[in-house]
Amino acid sequence: MTRSIPPIGATVPGYPRIGPNRELKRALESFWSGESGRDDLEAAARAERERSWRRLAALGLDSVPSNTFSLYDQVLDAAVLTGAVPPRFASLGLDGPGTYFAMARGTTGAAPLELTKWFDTNYHYLVPEIAPTTRFHLDPAKPVGEVREGLALGVQTRPVLLGPASFLLLSKAADGAPAGFAPLDRLDDLLAVYALLLTTLAAEGVAWVQLDEPAYVADRTADELAALGRAYARLGGLTERPALLVSASFGSLGDALPVLASSPVEAIGLDLVAGSLPDADVPGLSGKTVVAGVVDGRNVWRTDLDAALATLRAVEPLAAAVAVSTSCSLLHVPYDLDAETGLDPQLRSWLAFADQKVAEVVTLAAALRDGRRSPAFDEAAAALADRAAAPRVVDDAVRTRLGGLTAADTRRAPYAERAAAQRDRLALPPLPTTTIGSFPQTGDVRRARAAFRAGRLDAAEYTARMRAEIERVIRLQEKLGLDVLVHGEPERNDMVQYFAEQLAGFATTEHGWVQSYGSRCVRPPILYGDVSRPAPITVEWATYAQSLTDRPVKGMLTGPVTILAWSFVRDDQPLADTARQVALALRDEVGDLEAAGVGIVQVDEPALRELLPLRAADRPAYLAWSVDAFRLATAGADDATQVHTHLCYSEFGDVVAAIDGLDADVTSIEAARSRMEIVPDVAASGFARGIGPGVYDIHSPRVPGADEIEELLRRALAAIPGDRLWANPDCGLKTRTYEQVEPALTALVAAAARVRS
């Protein structure tokens, strides 16, 4: 390369893409329902890209990212970009969007790609399937098209791509691949596609390309590190290419940093929030630009600008140049704090959303260049001091109660004793059928909740409408023949936000939407202070539901680790301390449910694996406090009260011992998309309690048949004794419709009856 390269200056790795008012969500769901066409969807997508680029340029970024927008998921985009489309989708004969969404959501003739968590975040990505015969080929339309769109607006963008090594490390071997095959075996073939893409982008006049390699903030083998070096030796050695920024978020690169520093790339992006400063003696780093992620891209607290500037100054002697960035894509935070006019003004002064974080990046870049001149530094320091001194943050009663706990408060009687007591009380058949908790939330339910919040519906009428919906759900489950029922959760907007709204120490937003996957968005609460439970939360709804039927109805709670994982959590004390506070509040709720006659209580921990540290050395401490928090929440239950828990998409093999340590009587896990891959791990671990591996994937509109569910149950029975096996969907049914749910649950009950007989 001989042409000059513009400095990066101030930038971000990515930006929210669902739309400030969830415009893309509505466009997607309208397209999926057939209410709008492809042109409408593309127009909505183009409008959102244009809005984002104009906004980032106006906020002062020197380098604006492109190709961070996605109609569903950036890893799915990378699969399409490189031609990694499994044959079952390619053979459907669909158009481009049809194939794309079939991979994401499935069709009648093809199950979707597996869905799992993106590192230790609550974002879900689609897992590519790679075989020895996968024919990689370049489809550059998306990144090239976005570069051209940006130029038409007067914005020269920096395309962001998932790096080739991480793409393969995040993939799985396709069904039927020979033993010993790993997707990374195909690296050299994939590099040919990336090389062609870089050449294509250079021809478009692109100055910089960002290649993300976040898989390397986790422990990697010598062969995997060598693959990284081989990848960037080849791509960096291209004659015609843009300058390369290789970036990694969610931790430190560790042994991968010297590999990248010795490669012919121009810049390396480091997460200096979740990770740490590099050593001073990394060979080759002094010749690179370091893009320093010093503004937290995952949480909403205002940045300590003075501390961030000190970090940037510490990086300067290590590099040829220093640019300023957020620690990761701003995909994980809401758009704009200015929209939250209803937040308490003091709390609001402590916060920064995506746009405010971009402003912090720009301020820090200016200070790095010109010195600490901006009044933003003093404003940030004042906000930090105000937060540290605020009385609302500390509750002495909570801290005193926690200080009085002993080890006995986290222990129940042995499982065998509990199981016998529960058999006598519940009298369930073998292979009991149940669901995870929520049922579809109809338009009427959502409108009633909104009207109640807005004051257009009084409490008595709201309660009557929710009770009518609960009774409808109970009667439907009785008709379908389920053994253990749920009340359907019509009163809940979200499984974390609902509890946060009724616990002290939390605040909730009005517009703080964050994408979880596809069109699915959540509004994470803000956990700013010590947590307590002023009053019972779920008891009224659970006891009403139980009064309608003689079958057991589960009380439904969200567990302490998941409440932390799916909130923006205070950063002024250890997570373990905050988890114990939440657990103590839930312990009170479990006690009140039990006292009201509820015989089964489910405490969901779908995020247990999500928060697992990416480095093995950091995991024991996390697993110790996360298991302790769950047991603190549940160990007060009587022997005859059956405690359930539920865990979501993850590589469960990493946490099987912790799942056992939770000491729940029944654990349900998501297993349908992976076709029971987890079950042998569970069996091999010696897990000896009840287990319900999901047999129905609820993240897809596809309705499984009884034969398919029966096959999955029989796979599970090959490893799990029948007296401990449950039949249930993968997750809650909130996002599905009754037209999908009723036939799917009918098939589930029929399949369980066949296997039971």
WOGI-V86209 format. One record per pair of residues at least 4 apart in sequence whose C-alpha atoms are under 8 Angstrom apart, sorted by the first residue. I is the first residue (numbers start at 1). J is the second residue. If there is no record, write none. Layout:
i={I,I}
j={J,J}
//
This chain:
i={1,1,1,5,5,5,6,7,8,8,8,9,9,9,9,9,9,9,10,10,10,10,10,10,10,10,10,10,11,11,11,11,11,11,11,11,11,11,11,11,12,12,12,12,12,12,12,12,12,13,13,13,13,13,13,13,14,14,14,14,14,14,14,15,15,15,15,15,15,16,16,16,16,16,16,16,16,16,16,16,17,17,17,17,17,17,17,17,18,18,18,18,18,18,18,18,19,19,19,19,20,20,20,20,20,21,22,22,23,23,23,24,24,24,24,24,24,25,25,25,25,26,26,27,27,27,27,27,28,28,28,28,29,29,30,30,30,31,31,31,31,31,31,36,36,37,38,39,40,41,42,43,44,45,45,46,47,48,49,49,50,50,50,50,51,52,53,53,53,53,54,54,54,55,56,56,56,56,57,57,57,57,59,59,59,59,60,60,61,61,63,63,63,64,64,64,64,65,65,65,65,66,66,66,66,66,66,66,67,67,67,67,67,67,68,68,68,68,69,70,70,71,72,72,72,72,72,73,73,73,73,73,74,74,74,75,75,75,75,75,75,75,76,76,76,76,76,76,76,77,78,78,78,78,79,79,79,79,80,80,80,80,81,81,81,81,81,82,82,82,82,82,82,82,83,83,83,83,83,84,84,84,84,84,84,84,85,85,85,86,86,86,86,87,88,88,89,89,89,89,89,90,90,92,94,94,95,96,97,98,99,100,101,101,102,102,102,102,103,103,103,104,104,104,105,105,105,105,105,105,105,106,106,106,106,106,106,106,107,107,107,107,108,108,111,111,112,112,113,113,113,113,113,114,114,114,114,114,115,115,115,115,115,115,116,116,116,116,116,116,117,117,117,117,117,117,117,117,118,118,118,118,119,119,119,120,120,120,120,120,120,121,121,121,121,122,122,122,122,122,123,123,123,123,124,124,125,127,127,127,128,128,128,129,129,129,129,130,130,130,130,130,130,130,131,131,131,131,131,132,132,132,132,136,136,136,137,138,138,138,138,140,140,141,142,143,143,144,144,144,145,146,147,147,147,147,147,147,148,149,150,150,150,150,151,151,151,156,157,158,158,158,158,158,159,159,159,160,160,160,160,161,161,161,161,162,162,162,162,162,163,163,163,163,163,164,164,164,164,164,164,164,165,165,165,165,165,165,165,165,166,166,166,166,166,166,167,168,168,168,168,168,169,169,169,170,171,172,172,173,173,173,173,177,181,182,183,186,187,187,187,188,188,189,190,191,191,191,191,192,193,194,194,195,195,195,196,197,198,198,198,198,198,199,199,199,199,200,201,201,201,201,202,202,202,202,202,206,207,207,208,208,208,208,209,209,209,209,210,210,210,210,211,211,211,211,212,212,212,213,213,213,214,214,214,214,215,216,216,216,216,217,217,217,217,217,217,217,217,217,217,218,218,218,218,219,219,219,220,220,221,222,223,224,225,225,225,225,226,226,227,228,228,228,228,229,229,229,229,230,231,232,232,232,232,232,232,233,233,233,234,236,236,236,236,237,243,243,244,244,244,245,245,245,245,245,246,246,246,246,246,247,247,247,248,248,248,248,248,248,249,249,249,249,249,250,250,250,250,250,251,251,251,251,251,251,251,252,252,252,252,252,252,253,253,253,255,256,257,257,258,258,258,258,258,259,260,260,261,261,261,261,261,261,261,262,262,262,265,266,266,267,267,267,267,268,268,268,268,269,269,269,269,270,270,270,270,270,270,271,271,271,271,271,271,271,271,272,272,272,272,272,272,273,273,273,273,273,274,277,277,278,280,282,284,285,285,285,286,286,286,286,287,287,288,288,288,289,289,289,289,289,290,290,290,290,290,290,291,291,291,291,292,292,292,292,292,292,292,292,293,293,293,293,293,294,294,294,294,294,294,294,295,295,295,295,295,295,295,295,296,296,296,296,296,296,297,297,297,297,297,297,297,297,297,298,298,298,298,298,299,299,299,299,300,300,300,300,300,301,301,301,302,302,302,302,302,302,303,303,303,303,303,304,304,304,304,305,305,305,305,305,305,306,306,306,307,308,308,309,309,309,309,310,311,312,312,312,312,313,313,314,315,315,316,316,316,323,324,324,324,324,325,326,326,326,326,330,330,331,331,332,332,333,333,333,333,333,334,334,334,334,334,334,335,335,335,335,335,336,336,336,336,336,336,336,337,337,337,337,337,337,337,339,340,340,340,340,342,342,343,343,343,343,343,344,345,346,347,347,349,350,350,350,352,352,353,354,355,356,357,358,359,360,361,362,363,363,363,364,365,366,366,367,367,367,367,368,372,375,376,377,378,379,380,381,382,383,384,385,386,387,392,392,393,393,393,393,394,394,395,395,395,395,396,397,398,398,398,398,398,399,400,401,402,402,402,405,406,407,409,409,409,410,410,410,410,410,410,410,411,411,412,412,412,412,413,413,413,414,415,415,415,415,416,417,417,418,418,418,418,419,419,419,419,420,421,421,421,422,422,422,422,422,422,423,423,425,426,426,428,428,429,430,430,430,430,431,431,431,431,431,431,431,431,432,432,432,432,432,432,432,433,433,433,433,433,433,433,433,433,434,434,434,434,434,434,434,434,434,435,435,435,435,435,435,435,436,436,436,436,436,436,436,436,436,437,437,437,437,437,437,437,437,438,438,438,438,438,438,438,438,439,439,439,439,439,439,439,439,440,440,440,440,440,440,440,440,441,441,441,441,441,441,442,442,443,444,445,445,445,445,445,445,446,447,448,448,448,448,449,449,449,450,451,451,451,452,452,452,452,452,453,457,457,458,459,460,461,462,463,464,465,466,466,466,467,467,467,468,469,469,470,470,470,470,470,470,471,471,471,471,472,473,473,473,473,474,474,474,474,474,474,474,475,476,477,477,477,478,480,480,480,480,481,482,483,483,484,484,484,484,485,485,485,485,486,486,486,486,486,487,487,487,487,487,492,493,493,494,494,495,495,496,496,496,496,496,496,496,496,497,497,497,497,497,498,499,499,499,500,500,500,500,500,501,501,501,502,502,502,502,503,503,503,503,504,504,504,504,504,504,505,505,505,505,505,505,506,506,506,506,506,506,507,507,507,507,508,508,508,508,509,509,509,510,511,512,512,513,513,513,513,514,514,514,514,515,515,515,515,516,516,516,517,524,524,524,525,525,525,526,526,526,526,527,527,527,527,528,528,529,530,530,531,531,531,531,532,532,532,532,533,533,533,536,536,537,538,538,538,538,538,538,539,539,539,539,539,539,540,541,542,542,542,542,542,542,542,543,543,543,543,543,544,545,545,546,546,546,546,546,552,552,552,553,553,553,554,554,554,554,554,555,555,555,555,555,556,556,556,556,557,557,557,557,557,558,558,558,558,558,559,559,559,559,559,559,559,559,560,560,560,560,560,560,560,560,560,560,561,561,561,561,561,561,561,561,562,562,562,562,562,562,563,563,564,564,564,564,565,565,565,565,566,571,573,573,574,575,576,576,576,576,576,577,578,579,579,579,579,580,580,580,581,582,583,583,583,583,583,584,584,584,585,585,586,586,586,587,587,587,587,587,587,588,588,589,590,590,590,590,590,590,591,591,591,592,593,593,593,594,594,594,594,594,598,599,599,599,600,600,600,600,601,601,601,601,602,602,602,602,603,603,603,603,603,604,604,604,604,605,605,605,605,606,606,606,606,606,607,607,607,608,608,608,609,609,609,609,609,610,612,612,612,613,613,613,614,614,615,616,618,619,620,621,622,623,623,624,625,626,627,627,627,627,628,628,629,630,630,631,631,631,632,634,637,637,642,642,643,643,643,644,644,644,644,644,645,645,645,645,646,646,646,647,647,647,647,648,648,648,648,649,649,649,651,651,652,652,652,653,653,653,655,656,656,656,656,657,657,658,659,660,660,664,665,665,666,666,666,666,667,667,667,667,668,668,668,668,668,668,669,669,669,669,669,670,670,670,670,670,670,671,671,671,671,671,671,671,671,672,672,672,672,672,672,672,672,673,674,675,676,676,676,676,677,678,679,679,679,679,679,680,680,681,682,682,683,683,683,688,689,690,690,690,690,691,691,691,692,692,692,692,693,693,693,693,693,694,694,694,694,694,695,695,695,695,695,695,695,695,696,696,696,696,696,696,696,697,697,697,698,698,698,698,698,698,698,699,701,701,702,703,703,703,703,704,704,704,704,705,705,705,705,706,706,706,706,706,707,707,708,709,709,709,709,710,710,710,710,710,710,711,712,713,713,713,713,714,714,715,716,716,717,717,717,720,720,721,727,727,728,733,736,736,737,738,739,740,741,742,743,744,745,746,747,748,749,750,751,752,753}
j={239,240,241,207,208,243,207,323,62,63,323,61,62,63,322,323,324,365,60,61,62,63,323,324,325,361,362,365,61,62,63,64,65,323,324,325,326,358,361,362,63,64,65,325,326,328,329,330,358,65,160,325,326,328,329,330,65,66,68,328,329,330,331,52,68,329,330,331,354,69,329,330,331,332,333,334,335,354,514,515,24,48,49,52,68,69,70,331,22,23,24,25,48,514,515,519,23,24,25,48,334,335,336,511,513,511,26,513,27,44,48,28,44,45,48,71,519,29,518,519,520,30,519,31,36,40,41,44,32,41,71,519,33,519,34,35,36,35,36,37,38,40,41,40,41,41,42,43,44,45,46,47,48,49,71,50,51,52,53,69,54,149,150,153,55,56,57,64,150,155,58,153,155,59,60,61,64,358,61,62,64,155,355,358,359,362,359,362,358,362,156,157,158,155,156,157,158,157,158,159,160,143,146,147,157,158,159,160,142,143,146,159,160,161,74,159,160,161,74,74,77,518,76,104,517,518,519,77,125,126,517,518,78,125,162,79,125,126,127,128,162,167,80,100,104,125,126,127,128,81,82,161,162,167,83,84,85,128,84,85,100,139,137,138,139,140,142,136,137,138,139,190,193,194,135,136,137,138,139,128,129,130,134,135,136,137,89,90,129,90,129,130,134,91,92,110,93,99,102,103,110,94,99,99,98,99,99,100,101,102,103,104,105,106,106,107,110,112,111,112,113,112,113,126,111,112,113,699,700,701,702,110,111,112,113,700,701,702,111,112,701,702,702,703,673,702,673,700,126,127,128,129,673,126,127,128,673,674,124,125,126,127,649,673,124,125,126,127,649,650,121,122,123,124,125,610,649,650,122,123,124,125,250,610,614,250,610,611,612,613,614,332,565,610,611,516,565,566,607,610,332,515,516,517,516,517,517,170,171,172,170,171,172,171,172,173,174,134,168,171,172,173,174,183,173,174,175,177,183,177,181,183,186,189,190,193,193,193,194,196,197,144,197,145,146,147,159,148,201,204,149,150,151,156,157,158,159,206,152,153,154,155,156,157,155,156,157,206,206,206,207,208,209,210,208,209,210,209,210,211,212,209,210,211,212,166,167,211,212,213,167,211,212,213,246,168,187,190,191,194,213,231,169,184,187,213,215,227,228,231,170,212,213,214,215,216,171,172,183,184,186,187,183,184,215,215,183,182,183,177,181,182,183,181,185,186,187,190,191,227,231,192,231,193,194,195,231,234,235,196,197,198,235,199,235,238,200,201,202,209,240,241,242,203,240,241,242,204,205,206,241,242,206,207,240,241,242,242,242,243,242,243,244,245,242,243,244,245,244,245,246,247,244,245,246,247,246,247,248,246,247,248,247,248,249,250,248,220,248,253,256,248,249,250,251,252,253,254,256,614,615,251,253,614,615,614,615,616,224,225,225,226,227,228,229,255,256,259,230,259,231,232,256,259,260,233,259,260,263,234,235,236,237,260,263,264,265,237,263,264,238,244,263,264,265,264,265,266,265,266,267,265,266,267,268,269,260,265,267,268,269,268,269,270,252,253,269,270,271,328,270,271,274,327,328,271,274,275,327,328,271,272,273,274,275,276,614,270,271,272,274,275,276,257,270,275,259,260,261,282,262,282,283,284,285,263,265,268,265,268,282,283,284,285,288,283,284,285,288,288,289,288,289,290,291,288,289,290,291,290,291,292,293,275,290,291,292,293,327,275,276,292,293,294,326,327,328,276,277,292,293,294,327,293,294,295,296,327,327,311,315,282,318,286,288,318,319,320,317,318,319,320,319,320,319,320,321,319,320,321,322,323,315,319,320,321,322,323,322,323,324,325,312,315,322,323,324,325,326,327,324,325,326,327,328,308,311,312,324,325,326,327,303,308,325,326,327,357,360,361,300,303,326,327,328,357,326,327,328,329,330,332,333,354,357,327,328,330,332,333,332,333,568,569,333,351,352,353,568,350,351,352,350,351,352,357,380,384,308,352,357,360,380,308,380,381,384,309,360,364,377,380,381,310,377,381,311,312,364,313,364,367,368,314,315,316,322,324,368,317,368,318,319,322,320,321,322,365,361,362,364,365,361,330,357,358,361,334,354,514,515,514,515,353,354,512,513,514,353,354,511,512,513,514,353,354,355,512,513,340,352,353,354,355,356,512,348,351,352,353,354,355,356,511,509,510,511,512,509,510,347,348,507,508,509,348,349,350,351,387,383,383,384,387,356,357,357,358,359,360,361,362,363,364,365,366,367,374,376,368,369,370,371,371,372,373,374,372,377,379,380,381,382,383,384,385,386,387,388,389,390,393,505,529,505,528,529,530,529,530,399,529,530,531,400,401,402,530,531,532,581,403,404,405,580,581,584,409,410,411,632,635,636,628,631,632,633,634,635,636,631,635,635,636,637,639,417,418,639,418,419,663,665,689,420,421,639,422,639,640,642,423,639,640,665,424,425,639,640,426,427,639,640,641,642,427,428,640,552,599,432,483,483,722,723,725,756,722,723,724,725,726,727,752,756,482,483,484,725,726,727,752,482,483,484,726,727,728,748,749,752,482,483,484,485,486,726,727,728,729,484,485,486,728,729,731,732,486,646,668,728,729,730,731,732,733,486,487,488,489,556,731,732,733,486,487,488,489,490,732,733,734,473,488,489,490,732,733,734,736,488,733,734,735,736,737,738,741,445,446,490,734,735,737,446,737,447,448,449,465,466,469,490,491,450,451,452,457,462,465,453,462,491,454,455,456,457,456,457,458,459,462,457,461,462,462,463,464,465,466,467,468,469,470,490,491,471,541,544,472,473,490,474,487,488,489,490,545,475,487,545,548,476,477,486,487,488,478,485,486,487,545,548,549,479,480,481,482,485,482,742,745,746,749,749,749,551,552,551,552,553,554,551,552,553,554,545,553,554,555,556,541,542,545,553,554,498,497,498,498,522,499,558,500,524,525,558,562,563,566,567,501,508,523,524,525,502,503,537,558,504,506,507,508,525,506,507,508,533,534,535,537,531,532,533,534,529,530,531,532,533,534,527,528,529,530,531,532,525,526,527,528,529,531,525,526,527,528,523,524,525,526,523,524,525,523,523,523,524,521,522,523,524,521,522,523,524,519,520,521,522,520,521,522,521,566,567,568,566,567,568,567,568,569,570,567,568,569,570,569,570,570,578,581,578,581,582,585,581,582,584,585,585,586,588,589,592,589,542,555,556,557,589,593,543,555,589,592,593,596,544,545,546,553,554,555,556,593,598,547,593,596,597,598,548,549,553,550,551,552,553,598,598,599,600,598,599,600,598,599,600,601,602,593,598,600,601,602,601,602,603,604,586,601,602,603,604,562,563,603,604,605,563,583,586,603,604,605,630,633,564,579,580,582,583,586,605,629,630,633,565,579,605,607,608,626,629,630,566,604,605,606,607,608,567,582,568,569,578,579,569,607,610,611,607,575,577,578,578,579,580,622,625,626,629,581,582,583,625,626,629,584,629,632,585,586,587,629,630,632,633,588,632,633,589,633,590,633,634,591,632,633,634,635,636,592,633,593,594,601,633,634,636,637,595,636,637,596,597,598,601,598,599,637,638,641,641,640,641,642,641,642,643,644,641,642,643,644,643,644,645,646,634,643,644,645,646,644,645,646,647,645,646,647,648,610,646,647,648,649,611,647,648,612,626,647,650,651,652,654,655,650,619,622,623,618,619,622,618,619,619,620,622,623,624,625,626,627,658,628,629,630,631,658,661,662,632,662,633,634,662,635,662,663,636,643,641,643,665,666,664,665,666,664,665,666,667,668,664,666,667,668,667,668,669,667,668,669,670,669,670,730,731,669,670,671,655,678,656,678,681,678,681,682,659,660,681,682,685,661,685,662,663,664,687,689,689,690,689,690,691,692,689,690,691,692,691,692,693,694,728,730,691,692,693,694,730,693,694,697,729,730,731,675,676,677,678,693,694,695,730,676,693,694,695,696,697,712,730,697,678,712,693,712,715,716,681,682,683,693,716,719,720,684,719,685,686,687,687,719,720,724,724,723,724,725,726,724,725,726,725,726,727,728,716,726,727,728,730,727,728,729,730,731,709,712,713,727,728,729,730,748,704,709,728,729,730,744,748,729,730,731,729,730,731,732,733,735,736,735,736,740,740,740,741,743,744,708,709,744,747,709,744,747,748,710,747,748,750,751,711,751,712,713,747,748,751,714,748,751,752,754,755,715,716,717,727,752,755,718,755,719,720,725,721,722,725,724,725,725,748,752,748,741,740,741,741,742,743,744,745,746,747,748,749,750,751,752,753,754,755,756,757}
//
